[in-house]
Amino acid sequence: MQQPVAQRGFASRRRLEALSYLNERFANHPPVVILANYGEPSMIDRGRALGAVEYLVKSRVTPGEVSAQIPTWIGQSRRGGQIDS
């Protein structure tokens, strides 16, 4: 059974609200990676705009891929969001 469209994005919106709250309360928080069920471009853009270092869609990544990226995300956070070339 498929969820109604209005409900589908609810969890993603809650994640973005949590990230917004985190930014307001803790300016130097650890890097945030959003792991979501749906990858609507507007949600991805908003998550990135709020400071998430990555927005991943569960069906498109494996646990190994996520684990392998952790050092990169931590390093990115320490450099203020810049990726090494």
Secondary structure, 3 states (H helix, E strand, C coil): CCCCHHHHCHHHHHHHHHHHHHHHHCCCCCCCEEEECCCCHHHHHHHHHCCCCEEEEHHHCCHHHHHHHHHHHHHHHHCCCCCCC
